[in-house]
Amino acid sequence: MNIGNSSPLDRRRPRLRTRLFFLASSVAFSLGLAEGIASLLHGGAYPFLNVFQPDSALGVRLRPDTSTRIRSRSGRITDIRTNSLGFRGRNWSSGEESGVPRALLLGDSQMFGYNVDERSSLASLLEQGGRVAVLNAAVPTWGPPDYVIALRQLAPKYRPRFVLFVANAANDWFEPVPNRRRTTAQDGWATRAGTPEPSWFPFRGYVMGRSHLMLGARQITSYMGDAQLPTTQSALRLKTDLRILRKGSPPGGPPSRGRRESRLPQPDLSGGAAPVRASIAMA
């Protein structure tokens, strides 16, 4: 047996493994450092809310028990946290706390408090004085049909005494199309329904949804015209909704010309829910 006479290939293998190890370690360290720098430059914040998840009834919901930071165009950074139901703010209890009546707040990004600190949101301001406990069930991208669905889901269990529906005059009156036909979620971002499913790869959720380094790269390539950031929901949704309406009328017949009539179904609040008093406000 010739122990001391190893082949050149055998002697090269340990060196090759060592080089590959140091190469992988160097790449990982460099990416980690670049991610940290990118996060620092962004202030740990994202240009849009990135905690959406698909929902078959409502199009999208927010991920439960999570947090993120968003940055406005002016540079204002806002911390966002969700409760166990995926709504903004603290967790809800199933019964009234110390006899304080409850108000269920329904709306879109304005009532959610987009780019507004939680303590300065409408839900928090309404709670000042302790006369009412506000359950903030507002979610960006939702419209009037989705408020009805959310009311059906939440009222029997949480039994609000008041329901406050705040209509955003900028777009709510033009959203008879349920959100499930308009919006879905990919990698935490809200995007248009019907967008092709992306290819899966390990750690995709973090890389495409939470990585500041990837976000910066996508922003750069978008300015070059080669790629785009995830499609966001804004005033441009009106154009999309109108195209959907032209393809097919909402349930109940074609929309009337020259005016818009409410086609919201009446919510069934049976099943032990306490009678509620509904209020409508325009914003």
C-alpha positions as CSV (number, residue, x, y, z in Angstrom):
1,M,0.0,0.0,0.0
2,N,1.5,3.3,-1.1
3,I,0.4,5.9,1.5
4,G,2.9,8.6,0.8
5,N,2.4,8.7,-3.0
6,S,-0.9,10.5,-3.5
7,S,-1.9,11.8,-6.9
8,P,-1.8,15.5,-7.8
9,L,-5.7,15.4,-8.2
10,D,-6.0,14.2,-4.5
11,R,-3.8,17.0,-3.3
12,R,-5.8,19.7,-5.3
13,R,-9.2,18.7,-3.9
14,P,-8.7,20.1,-0.3
15,R,-7.3,23.3,-1.9
16,L,-10.3,23.6,-4.2
17,R,-12.8,23.1,-1.4
18,T,-11.0,25.7,0.7
19,R,-11.1,28.2,-2.1
20,L,-14.8,27.6,-2.8
21,F,-15.5,28.0,0.9
22,F,-13.7,31.4,1.1
23,L,-15.3,32.4,-2.2
24,A,-18.8,31.7,-0.9
25,S,-18.0,33.3,2.4
26,S,-16.7,36.4,0.6
27,V,-19.8,36.6,-1.6
28,A,-22.2,36.2,1.4
29,F,-20.3,38.8,3.4
30,S,-20.3,41.3,0.5
31,L,-24.1,40.8,-0.1
32,G,-24.8,41.2,3.6
33,L,-22.8,44.4,3.8
34,A,-24.4,45.7,0.7
35,E,-27.9,44.9,2.1
36,G,-27.0,46.7,5.3
37,I,-25.9,49.8,3.5
38,A,-29.0,49.7,1.2
39,S,-31.2,49.4,4.3
40,L,-29.4,52.3,6.0
41,L,-29.8,54.5,2.9
42,H,-33.6,53.7,2.8
43,G,-33.9,54.2,6.5
44,G,-35.2,50.6,6.8
45,A,-38.3,51.7,4.9
46,Y,-40.0,50.8,1.7
47,P,-41.8,53.0,-0.9
48,F,-45.0,51.0,-0.6
49,L,-46.7,48.7,1.9
50,N,-45.1,45.2,1.5
51,V,-47.1,43.0,3.8
52,F,-50.0,42.0,1.6
53,Q,-51.1,38.4,1.1
54,P,-53.7,37.0,-1.3
55,D,-57.3,36.4,-0.1
56,S,-59.9,34.6,-2.1
57,A,-62.8,36.8,-0.8
58,L,-61.2,40.2,-0.5
59,G,-58.4,40.1,-3.0
60,V,-55.7,40.9,-0.4
61,R,-55.3,41.0,3.3
62,L,-52.4,42.1,5.5
63,R,-50.1,39.5,7.0
64,P,-50.9,39.0,10.7
65,D,-48.5,39.8,13.5
66,T,-46.0,41.5,11.3
67,S,-44.3,44.9,11.0
68,T,-42.7,47.1,8.4
69,R,-41.8,50.7,7.6
70,I,-42.9,52.8,4.7
71,R,-41.5,56.0,3.3
72,S,-43.5,58.7,1.7
73,R,-42.3,60.7,-1.3
74,S,-41.3,63.5,1.0
75,G,-39.2,61.2,3.1
76,R,-41.5,60.7,6.0
77,I,-41.1,57.2,7.6
78,T,-44.0,55.5,9.2
79,D,-43.9,52.3,11.3
80,I,-46.7,49.8,10.5
81,R,-47.7,46.9,12.7
82,T,-50.6,44.4,12.3
83,N,-52.4,42.4,14.9
84,S,-53.3,38.7,14.8
85,L,-56.1,39.3,12.3
86,G,-53.9,41.3,9.9
87,F,-55.4,44.7,10.8
88,R,-53.4,47.7,11.9
89,G,-52.9,48.2,15.6
90,R,-53.4,46.2,18.8
91,N,-55.1,42.8,19.1
92,W,-58.8,42.7,19.5
93,S,-60.6,41.0,22.3
94,S,-63.9,39.1,21.6
95,G,-65.9,41.0,24.3
96,E,-66.3,44.6,25.2
97,E,-63.6,46.0,27.5
98,S,-65.0,47.5,30.8
99,G,-68.4,48.1,29.1
100,V,-66.9,50.5,26.5
101,P,-68.9,50.3,23.3
102,R,-67.1,49.3,20.1
103,A,-67.0,51.0,16.7
104,L,-65.9,49.1,13.6
105,L,-64.0,51.4,11.2
106,L,-64.1,50.4,7.5
107,G,-62.2,52.1,4.7
108,D,-59.2,52.0,2.5
109,S,-55.7,53.5,2.9
110,Q,-56.9,56.8,4.3
111,M,-58.7,55.2,7.2
112,F,-55.9,52.7,7.6
113,G,-53.6,55.7,8.2
114,Y,-51.2,55.3,5.3
115,N,-48.1,57.4,6.0
116,V,-49.6,58.4,9.4
117,D,-48.2,57.2,12.7
118,E,-50.6,54.8,14.5
119,R,-51.2,57.2,17.4
120,S,-52.2,59.9,14.9
121,S,-54.5,57.7,12.8
122,L,-58.3,58.3,12.8
123,A,-58.9,55.1,14.9
124,S,-56.6,56.3,17.6
125,L,-58.0,59.9,17.6
126,L,-61.6,58.5,17.9
127,E,-60.5,56.6,21.0
128,Q,-59.2,59.6,22.9
129,G,-61.4,60.1,25.9
130,G,-62.1,56.4,26.4
131,R,-65.7,56.7,25.3
132,V,-65.4,54.2,22.5
133,A,-63.0,51.4,21.4
134,V,-62.3,51.5,17.7
135,L,-61.5,48.4,15.7
136,N,-59.6,49.6,12.7
137,A,-60.6,47.2,9.9
138,A,-59.5,49.4,7.1
139,V,-57.1,47.9,4.5
140,P,-55.5,49.7,1.5
141,T,-56.9,48.7,-1.9
142,W,-60.3,47.7,-0.5
143,G,-63.5,49.3,-1.9
144,P,-67.1,49.5,-0.8
145,P,-68.0,45.8,-1.8
146,D,-65.1,44.7,0.4
147,Y,-66.3,46.7,3.3
148,V,-69.5,44.7,3.2
149,I,-67.7,41.4,3.1
150,A,-65.5,42.5,6.0
151,L,-68.6,43.5,8.0
152,R,-70.1,40.1,7.4
153,Q,-67.0,38.4,8.6
154,L,-66.3,40.6,11.7
155,A,-69.6,41.7,13.1
156,P,-70.9,38.4,14.4
157,K,-67.8,37.8,16.6
158,Y,-66.8,41.3,17.6
159,R,-70.3,42.7,17.9
160,P,-69.6,46.4,17.3
161,R,-72.3,48.9,18.5
162,F,-71.3,51.3,15.7
163,V,-70.0,50.8,12.2
164,L,-68.2,53.8,10.7
165,F,-67.8,53.5,6.9
166,V,-65.7,56.3,5.5
167,A,-65.9,56.7,1.7
168,N,-63.0,58.1,-0.2
169,A,-64.6,60.4,-2.7
170,A,-61.5,60.2,-4.9
171,N,-62.1,56.5,-5.9
172,D,-64.6,54.6,-3.7
173,W,-67.6,55.7,-5.8
174,F,-65.9,54.3,-8.9
175,E,-65.1,50.9,-7.4
176,P,-68.2,48.7,-7.8
177,V,-65.8,45.9,-8.8
178,P,-64.9,43.6,-5.9
179,N,-61.2,43.8,-5.0
180,R,-60.7,40.1,-5.7
181,R,-61.2,41.0,-9.4
182,R,-58.8,44.0,-9.2
183,T,-56.0,43.1,-6.8
184,T,-53.8,40.3,-5.6
185,A,-50.5,40.0,-3.8
186,Q,-47.0,38.8,-4.9
187,D,-44.0,38.8,-2.6
188,G,-45.9,41.1,-0.1
189,W,-46.7,43.7,-2.7
190,A,-50.2,44.6,-4.0
191,T,-50.4,44.0,-7.7
192,R,-53.1,43.7,-10.4
193,A,-55.3,40.6,-10.4
194,G,-54.3,38.3,-13.3
195,T,-50.6,39.0,-13.0
196,P,-48.7,35.8,-14.0
197,E,-47.4,33.8,-11.1
198,P,-43.7,34.4,-10.6
199,S,-41.1,31.6,-10.7
200,W,-40.1,30.3,-7.3
201,F,-36.6,30.1,-5.9
202,P,-35.2,29.8,-2.4
203,F,-35.7,32.8,-0.2
204,R,-37.8,34.5,-2.9
205,G,-40.1,36.1,-0.3
206,Y,-37.3,37.9,1.4
207,V,-35.3,38.7,-1.8
208,M,-38.2,40.2,-3.7
209,G,-40.3,41.5,-0.9
210,R,-38.0,42.6,1.9
211,S,-34.5,43.1,0.5
212,H,-33.5,46.7,0.3
213,L,-30.6,45.8,-2.0
214,M,-33.0,44.1,-4.5
215,L,-35.4,47.0,-4.2
216,G,-32.6,49.5,-5.1
217,A,-31.6,47.4,-8.1
218,R,-35.1,47.2,-9.3
219,Q,-35.5,51.0,-8.9
220,I,-32.4,51.5,-10.9
221,T,-33.4,49.1,-13.7
222,S,-36.9,50.7,-13.8
223,Y,-35.4,54.1,-14.5
224,M,-33.5,52.4,-17.4
225,G,-36.7,51.0,-18.8
226,D,-35.8,47.3,-18.4
227,A,-38.0,46.4,-15.4
228,Q,-40.7,47.8,-13.2
229,L,-41.4,47.9,-9.5
230,P,-44.6,46.0,-8.4
231,T,-47.7,47.7,-9.7
232,T,-49.1,49.8,-7.0
233,Q,-52.7,50.7,-6.3
234,S,-53.3,54.4,-6.8
235,A,-55.5,56.8,-8.8
236,L,-54.6,54.8,-11.9
237,R,-56.8,52.0,-10.5
238,L,-59.7,53.9,-11.9
239,K,-58.6,53.2,-15.4
240,T,-58.2,49.5,-14.6
241,D,-61.7,49.3,-13.0
242,L,-63.3,51.0,-16.0
243,R,-61.8,48.5,-18.3
244,I,-63.2,45.7,-16.1
245,L,-66.6,47.3,-16.2
246,R,-66.6,47.5,-20.0
247,K,-65.8,43.8,-20.2
248,G,-68.7,42.7,-17.9
249,S,-71.4,44.4,-16.0
250,P,-71.6,44.0,-12.2
251,P,-74.1,41.5,-10.9
252,G,-77.7,42.8,-11.2
253,G,-77.5,44.2,-14.7
254,P,-75.6,46.9,-16.7
255,P,-74.7,50.1,-15.0
256,S,-77.0,53.0,-15.6
257,R,-75.7,55.8,-17.9
258,G,-74.9,59.2,-16.6
259,R,-75.0,58.2,-12.9
260,R,-73.8,55.5,-10.5
261,E,-76.1,53.5,-8.3
262,S,-75.0,51.6,-5.3
263,R,-75.0,47.8,-5.9
264,L,-73.7,46.9,-2.5
265,P,-75.6,43.9,-1.0
266,Q,-77.2,44.3,2.3
267,P,-75.1,42.6,5.0
268,D,-76.6,39.7,6.9
269,L,-75.6,40.3,10.5
270,S,-77.5,37.3,11.9
271,G,-75.8,34.8,14.1
272,G,-75.9,36.6,17.4
273,A,-74.5,39.9,16.3
274,A,-75.7,42.9,18.3
275,P,-77.7,45.5,16.4
276,V,-75.3,48.1,14.9
277,R,-75.7,51.7,14.1
278,A,-74.0,52.6,10.7
279,S,-72.6,55.9,9.8
280,I,-71.3,57.0,6.4
281,A,-68.8,59.8,6.0
282,M,-67.1,61.1,2.9
283,A,-63.4,62.0,2.7
